[in-house]
């Protein structure tokens, strides 16, 4: 039996992959892809205000709650998830963690990679995650790194949508129709109880991107797009036809 195609998501915090790439994960999982998310941190310091406000909280209690939320969301979306537990605010990635991500690339052989915007003046953990995703990809391509292993090719890299697009200089050049899996993404979103204030925000984002996606398909297309995710492709496309 042929090995299924795969996809990799590198998420700075344990909820980022749900808000920003949950539709892509659910859709590709439905289509037979092996999906994997690497959460560099749980977002226990900077992404868990609601939990901290409950009182009688510790770092370990918050991590546990965030891990449980993310795992439930991942199960709904149909993806594997690996938690590197590097801590956040600030996120710092050691050489050991970088090489661990390289190992993920080599083992997974992703067809494409999703991570954060290249810039984010509101959250420095996000562009660091994208930097690490790209650096690990390059190392995983190197024949001289652990010779004898299968190197990766050149999987395209996409930046998923940041919270404040204009300030992050993020412009979508790719729209993914997630209408058929929106209900799955919404159920995953509702697992993230620590950030309930974002549930409706990212629903509105999906509706807005759906409108924009519909305006960018051909006049003869019969697709009724209601929900979409926007992506900024970072790596070039190589094509034989520009139609």
N, C-alpha and C positions, 0 to 999 in steps of 0.2 A: 504494500500500500504506500502511495506517495506521502512524503512528509508534508503536513499542511503548512501554508504560509503563516508567518507570525508578524506581530507588531510589538513595539516597545514604547512605553510611556515612562518618562523620567519626571517625577513629581517632587517638587521641593518639600511639600507638606502633605499630610495624609488626606486632605480633602480636595486638593487642587485638581487631581485627575478626574474627580467626579463632576465638578462644575464645568470644567473646560474641555474634557475629552470623553465624558461618559457616553455620549452618543456614538462617537467613533468606535469606542470599545464594544458597546452593545451590538452595533451593526456588523463589525468585522467578526465578532464572536458568533453571531447568528449565521454569518456566511462561511463559517468553518475555520477561521483563523485561530491560531494559538495566540492569546493576548497575555502580555505581562506588564505589570506596573511595578516600578521601583520607587518607593517613597523614601526619599533621603532623610526625612525627619517626620515626626508626628505633628509638628506645629504646636507643640505643647506650651511654648512661651508666648508666641505672638499671634496665634490663630485660634485661641481657646478662651477668649474673654468671658463668655457665658459660663463656662465651667469654673473659672477662677472666682467669679462673683458669687458662687454658691457658698463659699467659705469652707473651712476645714479641708482644703485641697493641698495636695502635694504634687510635685512633678510626676511621680510614679502613678498617682491616681489619674492625673490628666492624660498621661501617655496611654494608660490602660483603656480609658474611655475613648480616646481618639483611635486607638488601634481597633477596638471593637467596632466602632462606626465604619471605619474604612474597610474592614474585612467584610462586614455585611454588605456594604455597597459593592465591593468587588465581586462578591458571590452573585449578587443580582445582575451585575453587568456581564458576568461570564469571563472574568479574568483572574489570572494568578496575581498575587501581590507579594512583594518582598519588602520588608521594612529594614532599612539600614540603621535607623535610630541614631542619626548623627547630631541631633539637637538643632534648634533653630534660634533665630534672633540673638546671636548671629549663627547662620549655617556655615560650617567649615568642613571641607572635604579633604581628608588625608590622602596620601598616596595609596595607602592600603585600601581605602574605600574606592578610590578611582580604579584601581586594578580589579577590585571586586566587580565593578560595573563593566569593565572590559571583559571579564569572564562571562558576564550575563550576555553581552553582545555575541561572543564567540559561541556560546551554547545555544542561544536563541536564533541567531541568524535572521534578524528582523528584516521584513520587506520595507518597512519605513519606521521612523522614530518621531514621537511627539514630545515636545517639552515647552518651556516657557518662552516669553518674549526676550529678545536680546537686551532690552533695556527695561527698567522699572524703577523710577525714582522713589516709589512708595514702598518697595519691598526688595531689598538687595539679595535676599535668598533666591528670588526667582531667576534673574539672569545668571546667577552662579550655577543654578541647576542646569540651565541650557548650556553654559560653558562646559560643564563637566560632561553632559551628554555628548557634546560634539568632540571633546578631547578623548573620551573613552572610545568613541566611534573611530577616530583616526588611529589610535593605538591598536584597536582590534583589527584594523586593516593591514598592519605592519607585519610583513613576513618574518622579520627578525624578532618579534615578540613571541616568546615561547614557540620556537620553530617546531613544526610537526602538527600543530593545531590547525584547524580549518580557519582561515581568515574570513572576515566579512567582506562583502563587496562595497558598494557605495549607497546604502539605503538613504532615500531622501529624508530630509529633516524638516519638520513643520513646527512653527511656533503657534501654540494655541492661544486663545484670546485672553489678554490680561484684563484686570478689573477696570483699569482706566486707560483706554486705548490710545487716546491722543498724546497723553503725557509719556507713554511708553514708545511712541513713534511706531506703533504697530498698525499695519494696514492689511486687511485680508485680501489675498489673491486666489484663495481656494475656498469654495463653499461645499460642505458635505451635507447632503440631505439626510436628516435623521428622523424624518416624520414617522417611519414605520417602527422605530424603536423609542420614540419619545416617552411613551409610558414607562418603559424600562428605566430610562435615564431619570425620569421624575421620581420613581420609587427609590432609586439609588440616592438621589439628592436628599430625599426625606430621611435617609439614614443619618445624615450629618446634623444631629440634634444640637451640637455645640455651636453651629452657625446658622440657625434657623432664619436669621434675617436675610440670608442670601438665597433662600429657596425661590422666592418670587422674582428676585432680580435676575437670576439666570434663566428663569422661564421667559421673562421679557426679552432677554438677549437672544434666546433660541427663536422666538417669534420674529424678532427684528431681522436676524440673519436669514430666516426663512423667506421673508419678503424680498430681501436683496438677492438671495439665490434664485428665486423664481424669475426675477427680472434679468438674470444673466444666462438663462437657458435658451436654446434655440426656439424659434417660433413654432416649429413642428413638434416639439417635445410634448409628450402627453403626461408628464409628471406633475402631480399636484403637490407642490412643496409647501408645507406649513411650518415645519421646524428645521433649523439647520445649525451647524457649527461653522464658524469662520476660522481659517488657518492662514498663516503667512508662510509660504514655502521659502525656506532659507537656502537650500541647495538648488542648483540649476536643473531644469528638465532637459533631457536629451531625447529628441524626437526625430522622426523621419518625415513628418508631415505636419504642417502648421494649421491644418483645418481644425 
